[in-house]
Amino acid sequence: MFDNTPVLGRTESAQLMTNKVLRNTYALLGLSLVPTVIGAFIGMSMNFVFAQQHPFIFAIGAMAVLYGMFAAVTANRNSSIGVVLLLGLTFLLGLMLGPILQHALHLRNGAQIVGLAAGGTGIIFLTLAGIATTTKKDFSFMGKFLLVGIILLIVASLANIFLQIPAMTLALSAIGVILFSGFILYDVSRIVNGGETNYVMATMGLYMSIYNLFTSLLQLLMGLMGGND
């Protein structure tokens, strides 16, 4: 007979590590919402005239800053500095919610739309995270499709800054909701199945999926329900 105790031990150890990463990820994810909310409140009181006058330049500049922050967090993912940088990133992203929240809250039913977008994001996240956690199915096969999808979405969104086609904006928002919902499933699945063992990186990936899901859902709801009268 073969003694499979060492194998069982390694399996239990791997499961404990996965559970620890998942717990730390959810804890840091919850913490990251604090600077996001603070940043959003500050952003709503800021003047974004430059962004309105030069949307393409603003979008490119914002992407450059964000990717610089992503690189900084990645480089420090194994230290407490990475956590601080991640919280700084979430504060910056909160600030960048300013223009869309200003626009939404100027609508007649803006507060209701923002509330629906936030509630919808929470429901989608909890549902998909629950599916990935309980089934433990490996959704890593979605990675390539999601990567291609996000590249096409970014290119189309930048193009629509010039085109300003309302129907295209609505379609891109709907695609964004589907795409970033897929990313949530993919991100949680990677943690559950041991594909991501660093909770800072896991939190950053999951946070970005939730953040972009919220903005996509908010834009979609504004297009479908928004009213100025």
GIWO-V353399 format. One record per backbone hydrogen bond with DSSP energy under -0.5 kcal/mol. CO is the residue of the C=O (numbers start at 1). NH is the residue of the N-H. If there is no record, write none. Layout:
# GIWO-V353399
CO_NH, CO_NH
This chain:
# GIWO-V353399
2_4, 4_8, 5_9, 6_10, 7_11, 8_12, 9_13, 10_14, 11_15, 12_16, 13_17, 14_18, 15_19, 16_20, 17_21, 18_22, 19_23, 20_24, 21_25, 22_26, 23_27, 24_28, 25_29, 26_30, 27_31, 28_32, 29_33, 30_33, 31_34, 31_35, 32_36, 33_37, 34_38, 35_39, 36_40, 37_41, 38_42, 39_43, 40_44, 41_45, 42_45, 43_46, 46_48, 48_52, 49_53, 50_54, 54_58, 55_59, 56_60, 57_61, 58_62, 59_63, 60_64, 61_65, 62_66, 63_67, 64_68, 65_69, 66_70, 67_71, 68_72, 69_73, 70_74, 71_75, 72_76, 74_77, 76_79, 76_82, 79_82, 79_83, 80_84, 81_85, 82_86, 83_87, 84_88, 85_89, 86_90, 87_91, 88_92, 89_93, 90_94, 91_95, 92_96, 94_97, 95_98, 97_101, 98_102, 99_103, 100_104, 101_105, 102_106, 103_106, 104_107, 107_110, 109_113, 110_114, 111_115, 112_116, 113_117, 114_118, 115_119, 116_120, 117_121, 118_122, 119_123, 120_124, 121_125, 122_126, 123_127, 124_128, 125_129, 126_130, 127_131, 128_132, 129_133, 130_134, 131_135, 132_136, 137_139, 139_142, 140_143, 142_146, 143_147, 144_148, 145_149, 146_150, 147_151, 148_152, 149_153, 150_154, 151_155, 152_156, 153_157, 154_158, 155_159, 156_160, 157_161, 158_161, 158_162, 159_162, 159_163, 160_164, 164_166, 165_169, 166_170, 167_171, 168_172, 169_173, 170_174, 171_175, 172_176, 173_177, 174_178, 175_179, 176_180, 177_181, 178_182, 179_183, 180_184, 181_185, 182_186, 183_187, 184_188, 185_189, 186_190, 187_191, 188_192, 189_193, 190_195, 190_196, 191_194, 197_199, 198_202, 199_203, 200_204, 201_205, 202_206, 203_207, 204_208, 205_209, 206_210, 207_211, 208_212, 209_213, 210_214, 211_215, 212_216, 213_217, 214_218, 215_219, 216_220, 217_221, 218_222, 219_223, 220_224, 221_225, 221_226, 222_226, 227_108
